[in-house]
Amino acid sequence: MILPIVSYGDPVLRSKTKEIPEDFPGLSDLIDSMWETMYKANGVGLAAPQISKSLRLFLVDTMSTYEDEEGSGIKKAFINPEILSETGDKWGFEEGCLSIPKIREEVIRKEIVRIKYFDEHFKEFEETYDGMNARVIQHEYDHIEGILFTDHLKPLKKRLLRSKLDAISKGKIEIDYKMKFPK
Ligand code: NI
């Protein structure tokens, strides 16, 4: 089922997310719906708060971003994840977000991330990622911590974006996927 993606300005994007118990009802249906919603919007990641669920869950599919690059993409659901460390050099990349359509800005992040999480079968993993995999994981992990990529921008850049962000929160934007606006 395709779910509406909540836009910038919705309080759910800033809420404190809850851990998911193993017997959480409808978890596999929820994950299926999130994949469907993410692909419909051409996203490479989607976090539960973006579909109005204040839960510690996000999806990442970086397969397409590695087509012409070295390394290999991942397609995974991350449940109750915990970033254990972020290391390596800092690097910048123009990020976007399905909740903040049509804005892309350079965000500086560390290269390598070590993360502990459960998959959709509640098997526990501890893994290290770099490159675009790490970048997308960091962006989605931010979502479940109530952080948006625009929070990482310098104050001047943020000020320049304010009216655009305000327009998005009011739904004054053309998009080709289903969204929900707070105002
Ligand atoms: Ni995002």
Backbone and ligand atoms as CSV (ligand in chain L), in Angstrom:
chain,resi,resn,atom,element,x,y,z
A,1,MET,N,N,0.842,-1.187,0.000
A,1,MET,CA,C,0.000,0.000,0.000
A,1,MET,C,C,0.889,1.253,0.000
A,2,ILE,N,N,0.599,2.154,-0.912
A,2,ILE,CA,C,1.388,3.388,-0.939
A,2,ILE,C,C,0.856,4.352,0.121
A,3,LEU,N,N,1.768,4.823,0.954
A,3,LEU,CA,C,1.400,5.704,2.069
A,3,LEU,C,C,1.816,7.130,1.739
A,4,PRO,N,N,1.079,8.124,2.267
A,4,PRO,CA,C,1.522,9.500,2.020
A,4,PRO,C,C,2.800,9.802,2.801
A,5,ILE,N,N,3.708,10.516,2.156
A,5,ILE,CA,C,4.962,10.920,2.805
A,5,ILE,C,C,4.739,12.291,3.443
A,6,VAL,N,N,5.048,12.391,4.733
A,6,VAL,CA,C,4.810,13.664,5.416
A,6,VAL,C,C,5.893,14.667,5.043
A,7,SER,N,N,5.486,15.912,4.959
A,7,SER,CA,C,6.416,16.947,4.515
A,7,SER,C,C,7.098,17.640,5.686
A,8,TYR,N,N,8.130,18.341,5.347
A,8,TYR,CA,C,8.800,19.258,6.266
A,8,TYR,C,C,7.738,20.067,7.016
A,9,GLY,N,N,7.924,20.228,8.301
A,9,GLY,CA,C,6.974,21.013,9.096
A,9,GLY,C,C,6.026,20.152,9.901
A,10,ASP,N,N,5.916,18.874,9.543
A,10,ASP,CA,C,5.043,17.982,10.316
A,10,ASP,C,C,5.766,17.590,11.609
A,11,PRO,N,N,5.085,17.744,12.764
A,11,PRO,CA,C,5.746,17.427,14.034
A,11,PRO,C,C,6.251,15.987,14.151
A,12,VAL,N,N,5.647,15.052,13.404
A,12,VAL,CA,C,6.086,13.649,13.516
A,12,VAL,C,C,7.554,13.494,13.101
A,13,LEU,N,N,8.022,14.384,12.232
A,13,LEU,CA,C,9.429,14.318,11.798
A,13,LEU,C,C,10.396,14.740,12.907
A,14,ARG,N,N,9.833,15.359,13.956
A,14,ARG,CA,C,10.657,15.812,15.083
A,14,ARG,C,C,10.387,15.012,16.351
A,15,SER,N,N,9.525,14.008,16.244
A,15,SER,CA,C,9.092,13.303,17.457
A,15,SER,C,C,10.123,12.276,17.899
A,16,LYS,N,N,9.997,11.874,19.165
A,16,LYS,CA,C,10.888,10.844,19.694
A,16,LYS,C,C,10.324,9.494,19.266
A,17,THR,N,N,11.127,8.713,18.558
A,17,THR,CA,C,10.627,7.448,18.016
A,17,THR,C,C,10.753,6.320,19.041
A,18,LYS,N,N,9.857,5.337,18.901
A,18,LYS,CA,C,9.816,4.202,19.840
A,18,LYS,C,C,10.486,2.971,19.260
A,19,GLU,N,N,11.091,2.174,20.140
A,19,GLU,CA,C,11.646,0.877,19.759
A,19,GLU,C,C,10.497,-0.033,19.320
A,20,ILE,N,N,10.792,-0.945,18.409
A,20,ILE,CA,C,9.773,-1.869,17.899
A,20,ILE,C,C,9.934,-3.223,18.588
A,21,PRO,N,N,8.880,-3.686,19.297
A,21,PRO,CA,C,8.990,-5.015,19.907
A,21,PRO,C,C,8.887,-6.112,18.837
A,22,GLU,N,N,9.440,-7.278,19.144
A,22,GLU,CA,C,9.485,-8.366,18.168
A,22,GLU,C,C,8.083,-8.806,17.712
A,23,ASP,N,N,7.104,-8.652,18.612
A,23,ASP,CA,C,5.740,-9.083,18.263
A,23,ASP,C,C,4.889,-7.914,17.756
A,24,PHE,N,N,5.530,-6.888,17.267
A,24,PHE,CA,C,4.804,-5.704,16.781
A,24,PHE,C,C,3.821,-6.118,15.690
A,25,PRO,N,N,2.524,-5.842,15.900
A,25,PRO,CA,C,1.545,-6.322,14.914
A,25,PRO,C,C,1.686,-5.617,13.555
A,26,GLY,N,N,1.666,-6.421,12.506
A,26,GLY,CA,C,1.673,-5.873,11.148
A,26,GLY,C,C,3.004,-5.328,10.689
A,27,LEU,N,N,4.096,-5.745,11.345
A,27,LEU,CA,C,5.407,-5.179,10.986
A,27,LEU,C,C,5.797,-5.493,9.537
A,28,SER,N,N,5.575,-6.738,9.103
A,28,SER,CA,C,6.020,-7.058,7.743
A,28,SER,C,C,5.171,-6.334,6.700
A,29,ASP,N,N,3.879,-6.143,6.973
A,29,ASP,CA,C,3.034,-5.349,6.061
A,29,ASP,C,C,3.499,-3.892,6.030
A,30,LEU,N,N,3.867,-3.379,7.200
A,30,LEU,CA,C,4.335,-1.995,7.277
A,30,LEU,C,C,5.615,-1.824,6.444
A,31,ILE,N,N,6.528,-2.771,6.590
A,31,ILE,CA,C,7.783,-2.695,5.835
A,31,ILE,C,C,7.504,-2.803,4.328
A,32,ASP,N,N,6.622,-3.712,3.938
A,32,ASP,CA,C,6.254,-3.829,2.516
A,32,ASP,C,C,5.700,-2.510,1.985
A,33,SER,N,N,4.823,-1.896,2.777
A,33,SER,CA,C,4.222,-0.623,2.347
A,33,SER,C,C,5.277,0.473,2.240
A,34,MET,N,N,6.235,0.430,3.146
A,34,MET,CA,C,7.303,1.445,3.094
A,34,MET,C,C,8.175,1.263,1.849
A,35,TRP,N,N,8.484,0.002,1.497
A,35,TRP,CA,C,9.260,-0.216,0.255
A,35,TRP,C,C,8.494,0.344,-0.941
A,36,GLU,N,N,7.205,-0.010,-0.992
A,36,GLU,CA,C,6.375,0.410,-2.127
A,36,GLU,C,C,6.332,1.947,-2.220
A,37,THR,N,N,6.161,2.569,-1.055
A,37,THR,CA,C,6.086,4.034,-0.985
A,37,THR,C,C,7.402,4.666,-1.420
A,38,MET,N,N,8.506,4.089,-0.955
A,38,MET,CA,C,9.837,4.619,-1.286
A,38,MET,C,C,10.124,4.511,-2.779
A,39,TYR,N,N,9.825,3.346,-3.367
A,39,TYR,CA,C,10.112,3.165,-4.800
A,39,TYR,C,C,9.229,4.052,-5.659
A,40,LYS,N,N,7.975,4.208,-5.250
A,40,LYS,CA,C,7.053,5.062,-6.011
A,40,LYS,C,C,7.587,6.497,-6.085
A,41,ALA,N,N,8.280,6.907,-5.023
A,41,ALA,CA,C,8.806,8.278,-4.958
A,41,ALA,C,C,10.271,8.348,-5.411
A,42,ASN,N,N,10.785,7.228,-5.946
A,42,ASN,CA,C,12.182,7.166,-6.405
A,42,ASN,C,C,13.200,7.490,-5.310
A,43,GLY,N,N,12.916,7.052,-4.102
A,43,GLY,CA,C,13.839,7.304,-2.996
A,43,GLY,C,C,14.860,6.180,-2.838
A,44,VAL,N,N,15.955,6.478,-2.156
A,44,VAL,CA,C,16.958,5.456,-1.832
A,44,VAL,C,C,16.913,5.111,-0.338
A,45,GLY,N,N,16.042,5.801,0.385
A,45,GLY,CA,C,15.868,5.519,1.807
A,45,GLY,C,C,14.539,6.098,2.261
A,46,LEU,N,N,13.980,5.497,3.311
A,46,LEU,CA,C,12.729,6.008,3.887
A,46,LEU,C,C,12.683,5.607,5.354
A,47,ALA,N,N,12.371,6.562,6.210
A,47,ALA,CA,C,12.292,6.288,7.641
A,47,ALA,C,C,10.831,6.349,8.088
A,48,ALA,N,N,10.498,5.542,9.113
A,48,ALA,CA,C,9.105,5.427,9.568
A,48,ALA,C,C,8.443,6.783,9.879
A,49,PRO,N,N,9.145,7.743,10.517
A,49,PRO,CA,C,8.461,9.019,10.781
A,49,PRO,C,C,7.955,9.701,9.497
A,50,GLN,N,N,8.598,9.393,8.368
A,50,GLN,CA,C,8.181,10.013,7.102
A,50,GLN,C,C,6.846,9.491,6.601
A,51,ILE,N,N,6.372,8.374,7.174
A,51,ILE,CA,C,5.026,7.907,6.836
A,51,ILE,C,C,4.156,7.937,8.104
A,52,SER,N,N,4.469,8.936,8.956
A,52,SER,CA,C,3.682,9.229,10.169
A,52,SER,C,C,3.787,8.183,11.269
A,53,LYS,N,N,4.779,7.309,11.211
A,53,LYS,CA,C,4.946,6.310,12.279
A,53,LYS,C,C,6.186,6.669,13.096
A,54,SER,N,N,5.960,6.930,14.368
A,54,SER,CA,C,7.063,7.346,15.220
A,54,SER,C,C,7.789,6.116,15.778
A,55,LEU,N,N,8.451,5.394,14.884
A,55,LEU,CA,C,9.101,4.123,15.217
A,55,LEU,C,C,10.553,4.128,14.762
A,56,ARG,N,N,11.371,3.296,15.466
A,56,ARG,CA,C,12.791,3.196,15.090
A,56,ARG,C,C,12.968,2.176,13.966
A,57,LEU,N,N,12.683,2.623,12.773
A,57,LEU,CA,C,12.708,1.757,11.582
A,57,LEU,C,C,13.022,2.610,10.361
A,58,PHE,N,N,13.954,2.142,9.552
A,58,PHE,CA,C,14.146,2.770,8.244
A,58,PHE,C,C,14.604,1.747,7.214
A,59,LEU,N,N,14.424,2.105,5.952
A,59,LEU,CA,C,14.811,1.251,4.828
A,59,LEU,C,C,15.875,1.959,4.010
A,60,VAL,N,N,16.765,1.181,3.433
A,60,VAL,CA,C,17.800,1.727,2.550
A,60,VAL,C,C,17.912,0.818,1.332
A,61,ASP,N,N,17.898,1.397,0.122
A,61,ASP,CA,C,18.236,0.659,-1.095
A,61,ASP,C,C,19.146,1.536,-1.937
A,62,THR,N,N,20.442,1.241,-1.862
A,62,THR,CA,C,21.437,2.050,-2.588
A,62,THR,C,C,21.914,1.339,-3.858
A,63,MET,N,N,21.216,0.275,-4.257
A,63,MET,CA,C,21.642,-0.484,-5.447
A,63,MET,C,C,21.837,0.438,-6.653
A,64,SER,N,N,20.902,1.352,-6.872
A,64,SER,CA,C,20.964,2.215,-8.063
A,64,SER,C,C,22.130,3.206,-7.986
A,65,THR,N,N,22.504,3.624,-6.780
A,65,THR,CA,C,23.562,4.639,-6.654
A,65,THR,C,C,24.948,4.046,-6.916
A,66,TYR,N,N,25.065,2.720,-6.915
A,66,TYR,CA,C,26.377,2.089,-7.117
A,66,TYR,C,C,26.563,1.558,-8.540
A,67,GLU,N,N,25.575,1.811,-9.433
A,67,GLU,CA,C,25.671,1.257,-10.782
A,67,GLU,C,C,26.969,1.614,-11.493
A,68,ASP,N,N,27.369,2.891,-11.355
A,68,ASP,CA,C,28.569,3.335,-12.069
A,68,ASP,C,C,29.753,3.537,-11.138
A,69,GLU,N,N,29.606,3.133,-9.898
A,69,GLU,CA,C,30.674,3.399,-8.939
A,69,GLU,C,C,31.239,2.119,-8.358
A,70,GLU,N,N,32.348,2.265,-7.694
A,70,GLU,CA,C,32.940,1.125,-7.005
A,70,GLU,C,C,32.138,0.813,-5.752
A,71,GLY,N,N,32.240,-0.420,-5.312
A,71,GLY,CA,C,31.531,-0.821,-4.110
A,71,GLY,C,C,30.205,-1.442,-4.475
A,72,SER,N,N,29.451,-1.848,-3.458
A,72,SER,CA,C,28.171,-2.445,-3.785
A,72,SER,C,C,27.074,-1.893,-2.900
A,73,GLY,N,N,25.922,-1.778,-3.512
A,73,GLY,CA,C,24.768,-1.217,-2.818
A,73,GLY,C,C,24.162,-2.231,-1.850
A,74,ILE,N,N,23.282,-1.737,-1.001
A,74,ILE,CA,C,22.575,-2.609,-0.066
A,74,ILE,C,C,21.072,-2.376,-0.192
A,75,LYS,N,N,20.317,-3.392,0.136
A,75,LYS,CA,C,18.872,-3.232,0.254
A,75,LYS,C,C,18.485,-3.878,1.575
A,76,LYS,N,N,18.142,-3.053,2.556
A,76,LYS,CA,C,17.919,-3.579,3.896
A,76,LYS,C,C,16.912,-2.759,4.688
A,77,ALA,N,N,16.220,-3.458,5.587
A,77,ALA,CA,C,15.410,-2.783,6.602
A,77,ALA,C,C,16.234,-2.757,7.889
A,78,PHE,N,N,16.280,-1.617,8.538
A,78,PHE,CA,C,17.004,-1.458,9.810
A,78,PHE,C,C,15.979,-1.212,10.913
A,79,ILE,N,N,15.908,-2.172,11.849
A,79,ILE,CA,C,14.950,-2.066,12.954
A,79,ILE,C,C,15.726,-1.838,14.251
A,80,ASN,N,N,15.240,-0.918,15.072
A,80,ASN,CA,C,15.898,-0.554,16.344
A,80,ASN,C,C,17.409,-0.359,16.174
A,81,PRO,N,N,17.820,0.405,15.166
A,81,PRO,CA,C,19.251,0.551,14.919
A,81,PRO,C,C,19.928,1.435,15.953
A,82,GLU,N,N,21.212,1.219,16.085
A,82,GLU,CA,C,22.016,2.059,16.967
A,82,GLU,C,C,23.352,2.301,16.277
A,83,ILE,N,N,23.668,3.545,15.980
A,83,ILE,CA,C,24.974,3.855,15.394
A,83,ILE,C,C,26.003,3.780,16.511
A,84,LEU,N,N,27.007,2.918,16.319
A,84,LEU,CA,C,28.016,2.682,17.357
A,84,LEU,C,C,29.187,3.645,17.199
A,85,SER,N,N,29.531,3.968,15.937
A,85,SER,CA,C,30.602,4.936,15.704
A,85,SER,C,C,30.520,5.501,14.303
A,86,GLU,N,N,31.025,6.715,14.160
A,86,GLU,CA,C,31.191,7.342,12.850
A,86,GLU,C,C,32.647,7.777,12.781
A,87,THR,N,N,33.359,7.274,11.797
A,87,THR,CA,C,34.795,7.535,11.714
A,87,THR,C,C,35.189,7.894,10.278
A,88,GLY,N,N,36.477,8.118,10.086
A,88,GLY,CA,C,36.990,8.414,8.750
A,88,GLY,C,C,36.939,9.891,8.435
A,89,ASP,N,N,37.310,10.212,7.205
A,89,ASP,CA,C,37.333,11.614,6.770
A,89,ASP,C,C,35.919,12.126,6.576
A,90,LYS,N,N,35.776,13.436,6.721
A,90,LYS,CA,C,34.487,14.060,6.415
A,90,LYS,C,C,34.418,14.317,4.912
A,91,TRP,N,N,33.232,14.139,4.344
A,91,TRP,CA,C,33.066,14.443,2.917
A,91,TRP,C,C,31.679,15.026,2.687
A,92,GLY,N,N,31.593,15.830,1.654
A,92,GLY,CA,C,30.337,16.512,1.364
A,92,GLY,C,C,29.623,15.864,0.196
A,93,PHE,N,N,28.304,15.884,0.235
A,93,PHE,CA,C,27.495,15.354,-0.867
A,93,PHE,C,C,26.163,16.087,-0.842
A,94,GLU,N,N,25.622,16.364,-2.021
A,94,GLU,CA,C,24.326,17.036,-2.103
A,94,GLU,C,C,23.213,16.054,-1.780
A,95,GLU,N,N,22.605,16.235,-0.628
A,95,GLU,CA,C,21.529,15.336,-0.217
A,95,GLU,C,C,20.160,15.930,-0.533
A,96,GLY,N,N,19.218,15.037,-0.683
A,96,GLY,CA,C,17.824,15.433,-0.807
A,96,GLY,C,C,17.023,14.594,0.170
A,97,CYS,N,N,15.723,14.832,0.229
A,97,CYS,CA,C,14.886,14.086,1.171
A,97,CYS,C,C,13.466,14.075,0.632
A,98,LEU,N,N,12.805,12.918,0.689
A,98,LEU,CA,C,11.437,12.831,0.163
A,98,LEU,C,C,10.471,13.731,0.925
A,99,SER,N,N,10.810,14.098,2.167
A,99,SER,CA,C,9.965,15.006,2.946
A,99,SER,C,C,10.261,16.478,2.639
A,100,ILE,N,N,11.328,16.707,1.897
A,100,ILE,CA,C,11.736,18.085,1.554
A,100,ILE,C,C,11.991,18.146,0.046
A,101,PRO,N,N,10.930,17.968,-0.751
A,101,PRO,CA,C,11.147,17.812,-2.190
A,101,PRO,C,C,11.808,19.034,-2.837
A,102,LYS,N,N,12.582,18.726,-3.851
A,102,LYS,CA,C,13.190,19.741,-4.726
A,102,LYS,C,C,14.226,20.629,-4.056
A,103,ILE,N,N,14.694,20.238,-2.900
A,103,ILE,CA,C,15.816,20.965,-2.298
A,103,ILE,C,C,16.963,19.976,-2.165
A,104,ARG,N,N,18.106,20.367,-2.672
A,104,ARG,CA,C,19.308,19.545,-2.495
A,104,ARG,C,C,20.410,20.453,-2.010
A,105,GLU,N,N,21.084,20.034,-0.945
A,105,GLU,CA,C,22.174,20.839,-0.394
A,105,GLU,C,C,23.291,19.921,0.072
A,106,GLU,N,N,24.485,20.472,0.030
A,106,GLU,CA,C,25.627,19.676,0.457
A,106,GLU,C,C,25.636,19.497,1.982
A,107,VAL,N,N,25.755,18.248,2.385
A,107,VAL,CA,C,25.849,17.919,3.809
A,107,VAL,C,C,27.192,17.222,4.030
A,108,ILE,N,N,27.883,17.636,5.086
A,108,ILE,CA,C,29.175,17.039,5.425
A,108,ILE,C,C,28.944,15.938,6.461
A,109,ARG,N,N,29.439,14.758,6.157
A,109,ARG,CA,C,29.319,13.651,7.114
A,109,ARG,C,C,30.618,12.851,7.125
A,110,LYS,N,N,30.794,12.064,8.176
A,110,LYS,CA,C,31.955,11.174,8.233
A,110,LYS,C,C,31.723,9.968,7.325
A,111,GLU,N,N,32.846,9.438,6.869
A,111,GLU,CA,C,32.868,8.437,5.811
A,111,GLU,C,C,32.348,7.042,6.204
A,112,ILE,N,N,32.644,6.662,7.436
A,112,ILE,CA,C,32.403,5.266,7.837
A,112,ILE,C,C,31.467,5.207,9.042
A,113,VAL,N,N,30.521,4.292,8.958
A,113,VAL,CA,C,29.583,4.151,10.063
A,113,VAL,C,C,29.522,2.693,10.516
A,114,ARG,N,N,29.514,2.509,11.820
A,114,ARG,CA,C,29.318,1.166,12.376
A,114,ARG,C,C,27.952,1.169,13.054
A,115,ILE,N,N,27.146,0.184,12.696
A,115,ILE,CA,C,25.748,0.187,13.159
A,115,ILE,C,C,25.308,-1.202,13.602
A,116,LYS,N,N,24.490,-1.200,14.645
A,116,LYS,CA,C,23.885,-2.425,15.166
A,116,LYS,C,C,22.398,-2.307,14.876
A,117,TYR,N,N,21.769,-3.367,14.427
A,117,TYR,CA,C,20.337,-3.290,14.102
A,117,TYR,C,C,19.755,-4.694,14.025
A,118,PHE,N,N,18.451,-4.751,13.919
A,118,PHE,CA,C,17.763,-6.013,13.661
A,118,PHE,C,C,17.165,-5.937,12.259
A,119,ASP,N,N,17.140,-7.091,11.572
A,119,ASP,CA,C,16.467,-7.111,10.278
A,119,ASP,C,C,14.984,-7.446,10.486
A,120,GLU,N,N,14.258,-7.619,9.386
A,120,GLU,CA,C,12.808,-7.822,9.497
A,120,GLU,C,C,12.437,-9.155,10.164
A,121,HIS,N,N,13.423,-10.063,10.294
A,121,HIS,CA,C,13.170,-11.321,11.004
A,121,HIS,C,C,13.692,-11.263,12.446
A,122,PHE,N,N,14.052,-10.066,12.863
A,122,PHE,CA,C,14.607,-9.811,14.202
A,122,PHE,C,C,15.911,-10.559,14.471
A,123,LYS,N,N,16.680,-10.696,13.397
A,123,LYS,CA,C,18.036,-11.210,13.539
A,123,LYS,C,C,18.919,-9.980,13.762
A,124,GLU,N,N,19.841,-10.092,14.749
A,124,GLU,CA,C,20.689,-8.941,15.078
A,124,GLU,C,C,21.965,-8.932,14.245
A,125,PHE,N,N,22.347,-7.743,13.786
A,125,PHE,CA,C,23.566,-7.559,12.999
A,125,PHE,C,C,24.386,-6.412,13.573
A,126,GLU,N,N,25.693,-6.501,13.351
A,126,GLU,CA,C,26.573,-5.362,13.628
A,126,GLU,C,C,27.485,-5.250,12.424
A,127,GLU,N,N,27.399,-4.136,11.695
A,127,GLU,CA,C,28.094,-4.032,10.412
A,127,GLU,C,C,28.726,-2.650,10.238
A,128,THR,N,N,29.682,-2.589,9.302
A,128,THR,CA,C,30.346,-1.326,8.983
A,128,THR,C,C,30.076,-0.985,7.528
A,129,TYR,N,N,29.720,0.258,7.286
A,129,TYR,CA,C,29.459,0.719,5.919
A,129,TYR,C,C,30.249,1.978,5.626
A,130,ASP,N,N,30.525,2.185,4.325
A,130,ASP,CA,C,31.174,3.436,3.924
A,130,ASP,C,C,30.476,3.977,2.676
A,131,GLY,N,N,31.034,5.033,2.129
A,131,GLY,CA,C,30.518,5.599,0.884
A,131,GLY,C,C,29.046,5.972,0.969
A,132,MET,N,N,28.326,5.718,-0.151
A,132,MET,CA,C,26.913,6.094,-0.208
A,132,MET,C,C,26.058,5.272,0.754
A,133,ASN,N,N,26.474,4.029,1.012
A,133,ASN,CA,C,25.716,3.231,1.982
A,133,ASN,C,C,25.714,3.922,3.345
A,134,ALA,N,N,26.907,4.357,3.778
A,134,ALA,CA,C,27.011,5.042,5.068
A,134,ALA,C,C,26.213,6.346,5.041
A,135,ARG,N,N,26.340,7.081,3.971
A,135,ARG,CA,C,25.649,8.374,3.823
A,135,ARG,C,C,24.139,8.212,3.984
A,136,VAL,N,N,23.569,7.237,3.273
A,136,VAL,CA,C,22.108,7.057,3.334
A,136,VAL,C,C,21.694,6.547,4.730
A,137,ILE,N,N,22.494,5.650,5.295
A,137,ILE,CA,C,22.204,5.171,6.656
A,137,ILE,C,C,22.218,6.353,7.634
A,138,GLN,N,N,23.217,7.222,7.530
A,138,GLN,CA,C,23.303,8.376,8.445
A,138,GLN,C,C,22.097,9.303,8.269
A,139,HIS,N,N,21.703,9.533,7.014
A,139,HIS,CA,C,20.546,10.403,6.737
A,139,HIS,C,C,19.271,9.795,7.342
A,140,GLU,N,N,19.066,8.494,7.122
A,140,GLU,CA,C,17.843,7.849,7.629
A,140,GLU,C,C,17.869,7.723,9.151
A,141,TYR,N,N,19.045,7.446,9.692
A,141,TYR,CA,C,19.175,7.354,11.156
A,141,TYR,C,C,18.822,8.706,11.782
A,142,ASP,N,N,19.283,9.771,11.153
A,142,ASP,CA,C,18.907,11.113,11.602
A,142,ASP,C,C,17.385,11.243,11.723
A,143,HIS,N,N,16.668,10.722,10.718
A,143,HIS,CA,C,15.196,10.831,10.740
A,143,HIS,C,C,14.596,10.236,12.014
A,144,ILE,N,N,15.102,9.071,12.430
A,144,ILE,CA,C,14.498,8.466,13.624
A,144,ILE,C,C,14.958,9.167,14.903
A,145,GLU,N,N,15.920,10.074,14.767
A,145,GLU,CA,C,16.352,10.912,15.897
A,145,GLU,C,C,15.713,12.311,15.798
A,146,GLY,N,N,14.813,12.483,14.843
A,146,GLY,CA,C,14.131,13.776,14.692
A,146,GLY,C,C,14.968,14.849,14.010
A,147,ILE,N,N,16.000,14.422,13.287
A,147,ILE,CA,C,16.906,15.368,12.623
A,147,ILE,C,C,16.702,15.305,11.110
A,148,LEU,N,N,16.699,16.465,10.469
A,148,LEU,CA,C,16.565,16.540,9.007
A,148,LEU,C,C,17.872,17.057,8.417
A,149,PHE,N,N,18.114,16.750,7.124
A,149,PHE,CA,C,19.413,17.122,6.562
A,149,PHE,C,C,19.639,18.633,6.585
A,150,THR,N,N,18.553,19.379,6.519
A,150,THR,CA,C,18.688,20.840,6.541
A,150,THR,C,C,19.222,21.341,7.896
A,151,ASP,N,N,19.075,20.528,8.940
A,151,ASP,CA,C,19.617,20.906,10.256
A,151,ASP,C,C,21.143,20.974,10.238
A,152,HIS,N,N,21.753,20.272,9.290
A,152,HIS,CA,C,23.217,20.232,9.225
A,152,HIS,C,C,23.812,21.429,8.472
A,153,LEU,N,N,22.961,22.230,7.854
A,153,LEU,CA,C,23.469,23.342,7.033
A,153,LEU,C,C,23.901,24.512,7.904
A,154,LYS,N,N,24.750,25.346,7.321
A,154,LYS,CA,C,25.213,26.523,8.046
A,154,LYS,C,C,24.050,27.514,8.205
A,155,PRO,N,N,24.084,28.329,9.277
A,155,PRO,CA,C,22.955,29.244,9.548
A,155,PRO,C,C,22.549,30.114,8.346
A,156,LEU,N,N,23.528,30.604,7.605
A,156,LEU,CA,C,23.213,31.460,6.453
A,156,LEU,C,C,22.422,30.692,5.400
A,157,LYS,N,N,22.889,29.489,5.093
A,157,LYS,CA,C,22.224,28.626,4.115
A,157,LYS,C,C,20.796,28.326,4.569
A,158,LYS,N,N,20.641,28.046,5.861
A,158,LYS,CA,C,19.318,27.753,6.421
A,158,LYS,C,C,18.387,28.945,6.240
A,159,ARG,N,N,18.943,30.138,6.489
A,159,ARG,CA,C,18.136,31.342,6.366
A,159,ARG,C,C,17.667,31.526,4.912
A,160,LEU,N,N,18.565,31.223,3.981
A,160,LEU,CA,C,18.225,31.369,2.563
A,160,LEU,C,C,17.148,30.372,2.129
A,161,LEU,N,N,17.071,29.264,2.849
A,161,LEU,CA,C,16.091,28.225,2.476
A,161,LEU,C,C,14.747,28.400,3.156
A,162,ARG,N,N,14.678,29.314,4.138
A,162,ARG,CA,C,13.506,29.383,5.006
A,162,ARG,C,C,12.181,29.507,4.247
A,163,SER,N,N,12.144,30.390,3.241
A,163,SER,CA,C,10.869,30.592,2.538
A,163,SER,C,C,10.490,29.373,1.700
A,164,LYS,N,N,11.500,28.713,1.143
A,164,LYS,CA,C,11.212,27.486,0.375
A,164,LYS,C,C,10.660,26.394,1.280
A,165,LEU,N,N,11.279,26.270,2.464
A,165,LEU,CA,C,10.828,25.246,3.418
A,165,LEU,C,C,9.413,25.550,3.906
A,166,ASP,N,N,9.137,26.822,4.102
A,166,ASP,CA,C,7.811,27.246,4.533
A,166,ASP,C,C,6.766,26.903,3.460
A,167,ALA,N,N,7.148,27.132,2.186
A,167,ALA,CA,C,6.241,26.814,1.077
A,167,ALA,C,C,5.967,25.307,1.040
A,168,ILE,N,N,7.007,24.492,1.259
A,168,ILE,CA,C,6.823,23.031,1.271
A,168,ILE,C,C,5.849,22.633,2.372
A,169,SER,N,N,6.035,23.201,3.577
A,169,SER,CA,C,5.168,22.813,4.697
A,169,SER,C,C,3.713,23.209,4.456
A,170,LYS,N,N,3.491,24.161,3.562
A,170,LYS,CA,C,2.117,24.567,3.227
A,170,LYS,C,C,1.583,23.840,1.996
A,171,GLY,N,N,2.403,22.950,1.436
A,171,GLY,CA,C,1.955,22.199,0.264
A,171,GLY,C,C,2.030,22.993,-1.028
A,172,LYS,N,N,2.714,24.112,-0.990
A,172,LYS,CA,C,2.838,24.928,-2.210
A,172,LYS,C,C,4.010,24.421,-3.042
A,173,ILE,N,N,3.858,23.214,-3.551
A,173,ILE,CA,C,4.930,22.609,-4.321
A,173,ILE,C,C,4.331,21.541,-5.233
A,174,GLU,N,N,4.937,21.386,-6.417
A,174,GLU,CA,C,4.478,20.356,-7.347
A,174,GLU,C,C,5.304,19.100,-7.123
A,175,ILE,N,N,4.636,17.996,-6.855
A,175,ILE,CA,C,5.354,16.737,-6.662
A,175,ILE,C,C,4.574,15.631,-7.343
A,176,ASP,N,N,5.273,14.557,-7.702
A,176,ASP,CA,C,4.559,13.480,-8.403
A,176,ASP,C,C,4.383,12.242,-7.530
A,177,TYR,N,N,4.477,12.417,-6.194
A,177,TYR,CA,C,4.113,11.311,-5.302
A,177,TYR,C,C,3.208,11.858,-4.212
A,178,LYS,N,N,2.573,10.921,-3.489
A,178,LYS,CA,C,1.563,11.307,-2.501
A,178,LYS,C,C,2.229,11.886,-1.253
A,179,MET,N,N,1.806,13.085,-0.862
A,179,MET,CA,C,2.364,13.715,0.342
A,179,MET,C,C,1.242,14.190,1.255
A,180,LYS,N,N,1.648,14.437,2.513
A,180,LYS,CA,C,0.718,14.956,3.515
A,180,LYS,C,C,1.381,16.201,4.092
A,181,PHE,N,N,0.643,17.294,4.138
A,181,PHE,CA,C,1.215,18.563,4.603
A,181,PHE,C,C,0.579,18.982,5.924
A,182,PRO,N,N,1.359,19.569,6.817
A,182,PRO,CA,C,0.801,19.928,8.130
A,182,PRO,C,C,-0.077,21.169,8.105
A,183,LYS,N,N,0.154,22.053,7.124
A,183,LYS,CA,C,-0.602,23.312,7.163
A,183,LYS,C,C,-1.629,23.382,6.033
L,1,NI,NI,NI,15.109,12.119,4.298
